[in-house]
Amino acid sequence: MDGGLVPNPDLDIVPATQPHERTTLFLRNIGSGGTVSIVKILIQLALLPLMAHLLGPKEFGVYALAVPVVAFLAAIADGGVGLSLARDRTNAPEVWSTAFWVLMGFGLVLSVVVIASGYLLSLASSEPQLNTLMFILAMSFPFFSLAVLPVARLTRSGNLVACAIADFTATVAGAACAVTLGVMGFGAKSLAFQFLTVYIVRAIILNLYAFERPAAIFRPSAMLSHLSSGGILMGGRVADLACRSGESVLFGNAFGAGVLGAYNFANQVPRFLFEAFSNPTWSALYAQTLSEQHERLLQIYYKVCRLMAFVTFPTAAVLTAASPEILAQALGPTWAQAGVFLQILAPGYALSTTASMGTALLLALNANLTFFLTTVLLGLGRVAAVATGHFLPAWESVWLVTISNVLYAVVVCGFVVRVADARLLTIGKEMAGSFVAALISGIVCWSVLHVAGNGLVVLCGAILAAAIAYFAAMFAIEGKNLRSEFTFLRSSMAGMIKKDR
């Protein structure tokens, strides 16, 4: 493992399939992952009010006490070795068998930690129900561990469709479990069983696709490089969680709980919207890096940046132009400040989300320490930005958060240029058309709202006008490229359908 910078690296993986077949697989992975991600969001949106009605505020509150501990442990449950093992091409039994026993042992340890945390939380909050909740949630960690190696194998083979099927089936099964138990009067335990059901179903399906029986081998020295690499990745996750917690604490101390609520909501909206598309795209790109030669990999990376900009930039433009009006119509006038924060944060999130696609290349090329440093840099930058809240107004601190996101995007692109030998000019060129078209669409949306006034009909008309302006501008700027890309996508989709038949 090389934890630092590797100029002009060469991938040591020579693909055994034709380029058009790998491209078709890449598009299939993005399509399946993106579709399932959208479906999961829709299920969550439908489930939230239904479960709120079935459970009531008290049961939701009890479950909320258990969530932070479980969410933190779930973030580190794979030890970071899953992504590292996906790069392993040896299939050495001592590596994969040792990894299996290490992961299962770690999952059992985390289960014990969750159960012990339940007793402590129960004593601290005088909620005896937390013991039962945490015991149910604790049972999910061995199943989480059981799914790590199949995901690594599927990622290595480029078959993320199987992962998407597992995620979709697990989400539906978990939602059905939650509603059924909620109707039966299980209260907060219905949400805990939902969590457990998701991990059980997901582990079963993934192992049906990619299970390999482990040997009775336990040799930690055989996977030291994976443990080291995984430790760096896990450290990045922990640092990110710690920085986000510190960010909320500092912002709340500076401006109070009400402003903090508006700020957290304004953060969640763009993350919710952008990550629904960026997460499956990142996973597909990472899987593709494991089976592509270097020059072709860079071409795919450029197109992924173009695709992300095409989706995130116009969304950010509309949010920047119309966030106060959108939140006023959806949530009422009390959320006006969240709308202002969202206007400020949306562009930075769009740029950082698009740039974050480069971290898939950093990991695939063993620049793990570089990946860690970029994650820590972003977290510390945001913490430093909100720390100015003791001296600056809230909106100025939020602007500094956006500047932190922009700087993160610049740093990531700079590292991709240095580590992967990408061309910064090409990256900018691929995103330039979407940037200009998004700017035009944002101006159109803002103009309609300020000329025609407020109201739901006017807001819908402004968003529609922005969408029309965006696509019109894109065709005016890059009509030839869009036509060729549409033709390519249509032929690829036809090839996928023909192959499936």
URRAGI-V133192 format. One record per residue. N is the residue number from 1. RES is the residue in one small letter. OMEGA is omega in radians with two decimals (* if undefined). Layout:
[[N/RES/OMEGA] [N/RES/OMEGA]]
This chain:
[[1/m/3.03] [2/d/-3.07] [3/g/-3.08] [4/g/-3.06] [5/l/-3.14] [6/v/-3.11] [7/p/3.08] [8/n/-3.10] [9/p/3.03] [10/d/3.07] [11/l/-3.10] [12/d/-3.11] [13/i/3.13] [14/v/-3.04] [15/p/3.14] [16/a/-3.12] [17/t/3.14] [18/q/-3.12] [19/p/-3.11] [20/h/3.09] [21/e/3.11] [22/r/3.10] [23/t/3.09] [24/t/3.11] [25/l/3.13] [26/f/3.13] [27/l/3.11] [28/r/3.13] [29/n/3.12] [30/i/-3.12] [31/g/-3.12] [32/s/3.13] [33/g/3.13] [34/g/3.14] [35/t/3.13] [36/v/3.12] [37/s/3.11] [38/i/3.13] [39/v/3.12] [40/k/3.11] [41/i/3.14] [42/l/3.11] [43/i/3.13] [44/q/3.13] [45/l/3.12] [46/a/-3.06] [47/l/-3.04] [48/l/3.14] [49/p/-3.14] [50/l/3.13] [51/m/3.08] [52/a/3.11] [53/h/-3.09] [54/l/-3.01] [55/l/-3.06] [56/g/-3.04] [57/p/-3.05] [58/k/-3.12] [59/e/3.07] [60/f/-3.14] [61/g/3.11] [62/v/3.13] [63/y/-3.14] [64/a/3.09] [65/l/-3.10] [66/a/-3.00] [67/v/-3.05] [68/p/-3.13] [69/v/-3.09] [70/v/3.14] [71/a/3.13] [72/f/-3.11] [73/l/3.10] [74/a/-3.14] [75/a/-3.10] [76/i/-2.97] [77/a/-3.14] [78/d/3.13] [79/g/-3.13] [80/g/-3.03] [81/v/-3.10] [82/g/3.14] [83/l/3.13] [84/s/-3.14] [85/l/3.11] [86/a/3.12] [87/r/-3.08] [88/d/-3.12] [89/r/-3.01] [90/t/-3.01] [91/n/-3.13] [92/a/-3.11] [93/p/-3.11] [94/e/3.12] [95/v/-3.04] [96/w/3.10] [97/s/3.09] [98/t/3.12] [99/a/3.13] [100/f/-3.09] [101/w/3.10] [102/v/-3.11] [103/l/3.14] [104/m/3.09] [105/g/3.12] [106/f/3.11] [107/g/3.11] [108/l/3.09] [109/v/3.12] [110/l/3.08] [111/s/3.11] [112/v/3.12] [113/v/-3.14] [114/v/3.13] [115/i/3.11] [116/a/3.11] [117/s/3.10] [118/g/3.11] [119/y/-3.14] [120/l/3.12] [121/l/3.13] [122/s/3.11] [123/l/-3.08] [124/a/-3.04] [125/s/-3.08] [126/s/3.09] [127/e/-3.10] [128/p/-3.13] [129/q/-3.11] [130/l/3.09] [131/n/-3.13] [132/t/-3.13] [133/l/-3.09] [134/m/3.08] [135/f/3.11] [136/i/-3.13] [137/l/-3.12] [138/a/-3.10] [139/m/-3.10] [140/s/-3.01] [141/f/3.04] [142/p/3.11] [143/f/3.04] [144/f/3.13] [145/s/-3.12] [146/l/-3.10] [147/a/-3.02] [148/v/-3.08] [149/l/3.04] [150/p/3.10] [151/v/3.12] [152/a/3.14] [153/r/3.14] [154/l/3.09] [155/t/3.13] [156/r/3.14] [157/s/3.13] [158/g/-3.10] [159/n/3.11] [160/l/3.05] [161/v/3.10] [162/a/3.10] [163/c/3.13] [164/a/3.10] [165/i/3.13] [166/a/3.14] [167/d/-3.14] [168/f/-3.12] [169/t/-3.14] [170/a/3.13] [171/t/3.13] [172/v/-3.14] [173/a/3.12] [174/g/3.12] [175/a/3.11] [176/a/3.11] [177/c/-3.12] [178/a/-3.12] [179/v/-3.13] [180/t/-3.13] [181/l/3.07] [182/g/3.10] [183/v/-3.13] [184/m/3.06] [185/g/3.14] [186/f/3.09] [187/g/-3.09] [188/a/3.13] [189/k/3.11] [190/s/3.09] [191/l/3.09] [192/a/3.10] [193/f/3.03] [194/q/3.12] [195/f/-3.13] [196/l/-3.12] [197/t/3.13] [198/v/-3.09] [199/y/3.11] [200/i/-3.10] [201/v/3.14] [202/r/-3.13] [203/a/-3.13] [204/i/-3.08] [205/i/3.14] [206/l/3.11] [207/n/3.01] [208/l/3.13] [209/y/-2.91] [210/a/3.11] [211/f/2.98] [212/e/-3.08] [213/r/-3.14] [214/p/3.06] [215/a/3.12] [216/a/-3.11] [217/i/3.07] [218/f/-3.09] [219/r/-3.09] [220/p/-3.13] [221/s/-3.11] [222/a/-3.12] [223/m/3.12] [224/l/-3.12] [225/s/3.12] [226/h/3.10] [227/l/3.11] [228/s/3.11] [229/s/3.13] [230/g/3.11] [231/g/3.11] [232/i/3.13] [233/l/3.12] [234/m/3.08] [235/g/3.08] [236/g/3.12] [237/r/3.14] [238/v/3.13] [239/a/3.13] [240/d/3.11] [241/l/-3.14] [242/a/3.14] [243/c/3.12] [244/r/3.09] [245/s/3.10] [246/g/3.09] [247/e/-3.14] [248/s/-3.13] [249/v/-3.12] [250/l/-3.13] [251/f/3.12] [252/g/3.11] [253/n/-3.08] [254/a/-2.96] [255/f/3.11] [256/g/-3.03] [257/a/-3.10] [258/g/3.12] [259/v/3.08] [260/l/3.10] [261/g/3.11] [262/a/-3.13] [263/y/3.14] [264/n/3.11] [265/f/3.14] [266/a/3.05] [267/n/-3.04] [268/q/-3.07] [269/v/3.14] [270/p/3.08] [271/r/3.13] [272/f/-3.09] [273/l/-3.02] [274/f/-3.08] [275/e/3.06] [276/a/3.12] [277/f/-3.05] [278/s/-3.10] [279/n/3.09] [280/p/3.11] [281/t/3.10] [282/w/-3.13] [283/s/3.13] [284/a/3.12] [285/l/3.13] [286/y/3.11] [287/a/-3.12] [288/q/-3.14] [289/t/-3.09] [290/l/-3.08] [291/s/-3.10] [292/e/2.97] [293/q/-2.90] [294/h/-3.05] [295/e/-3.14] [296/r/3.11] [297/l/3.12] [298/l/3.11] [299/q/3.10] [300/i/3.12] [301/y/3.12] [302/y/-3.12] [303/k/3.08] [304/v/3.06] [305/c/3.12] [306/r/-3.14] [307/l/3.14] [308/m/3.10] [309/a/-3.14] [310/f/-3.11] [311/v/-2.98] [312/t/-3.06] [313/f/3.12] [314/p/3.07] [315/t/3.11] [316/a/-3.14] [317/a/3.12] [318/v/3.11] [319/l/3.13] [320/t/-3.09] [321/a/-2.92] [322/a/-3.08] [323/s/-3.14] [324/p/3.14] [325/e/3.13] [326/i/-3.12] [327/l/3.10] [328/a/3.13] [329/q/-3.06] [330/a/-3.00] [331/l/3.14] [332/g/-3.05] [333/p/-3.12] [334/t/-3.13] [335/w/-3.10] [336/a/-3.12] [337/q/3.07] [338/a/3.09] [339/g/3.10] [340/v/3.11] [341/f/-3.13] [342/l/3.07] [343/q/-3.09] [344/i/-3.01] [345/l/-2.98] [346/a/-3.12] [347/p/3.13] [348/g/3.10] [349/y/3.14] [350/a/-3.11] [351/l/-3.12] [352/s/3.10] [353/t/3.11] [354/t/-3.14] [355/a/-3.08] [356/s/3.05] [357/m/3.13] [358/g/3.13] [359/t/3.05] [360/a/3.09] [361/l/3.14] [362/l/-3.14] [363/l/-3.10] [364/a/-3.13] [365/l/3.04] [366/n/3.07] [367/a/-3.03] [368/n/3.13] [369/l/3.09] [370/t/3.08] [371/f/3.14] [372/f/-3.10] [373/l/3.12] [374/t/3.11] [375/t/3.13] [376/v/3.13] [377/l/3.13] [378/l/-3.13] [379/g/3.14] [380/l/3.10] [381/g/3.12] [382/r/3.10] [383/v/3.13] [384/a/-3.12] [385/a/-3.11] [386/v/3.10] [387/a/3.09] [388/t/-3.12] [389/g/3.08] [390/h/-3.12] [391/f/-3.05] [392/l/3.00] [393/p/-3.07] [394/a/-3.07] [395/w/3.10] [396/e/3.06] [397/s/3.12] [398/v/3.05] [399/w/3.11] [400/l/3.04] [401/v/3.10] [402/t/3.09] [403/i/3.08] [404/s/3.11] [405/n/3.13] [406/v/3.11] [407/l/3.07] [408/y/3.14] [409/a/3.13] [410/v/-3.12] [411/v/3.13] [412/v/3.12] [413/c/3.10] [414/g/3.11] [415/f/3.11] [416/v/3.08] [417/v/-3.08] [418/r/-3.06] [419/v/-3.03] [420/a/3.13] [421/d/3.07] [422/a/3.13] [423/r/-3.11] [424/l/3.14] [425/l/3.13] [426/t/3.10] [427/i/3.13] [428/g/-3.14] [429/k/-3.13] [430/e/-3.11] [431/m/-3.00] [432/a/-3.12] [433/g/3.12] [434/s/3.13] [435/f/-3.13] [436/v/-3.14] [437/a/3.11] [438/a/3.11] [439/l/3.11] [440/i/-3.12] [441/s/3.09] [442/g/3.10] [443/i/3.12] [444/v/-3.14] [445/c/3.13] [446/w/-3.11] [447/s/3.13] [448/v/-3.13] [449/l/-3.09] [450/h/3.07] [451/v/-3.04] [452/a/3.12] [453/g/-3.08] [454/n/3.11] [455/g/-3.09] [456/l/-3.13] [457/v/3.13] [458/v/3.13] [459/l/3.11] [460/c/3.11] [461/g/3.13] [462/a/3.12] [463/i/3.10] [464/l/3.12] [465/a/3.11] [466/a/3.13] [467/a/3.12] [468/i/-3.14] [469/a/-3.13] [470/y/-3.11] [471/f/3.09] [472/a/3.13] [473/a/3.13] [474/m/3.13] [475/f/3.09] [476/a/-3.09] [477/i/-3.01] [478/e/-3.09] [479/g/-3.11] [480/k/3.13] [481/n/-3.13] [482/l/3.13] [483/r/3.13] [484/s/3.12] [485/e/3.10] [486/f/3.11] [487/t/3.13] [488/f/3.14] [489/l/-3.13] [490/r/3.12] [491/s/3.11] [492/s/3.11] [493/m/3.11] [494/a/3.10] [495/g/3.11] [496/m/-3.12] [497/i/3.14] [498/k/-3.14] [499/k/3.13] [500/d/3.13] [501/r/*]]
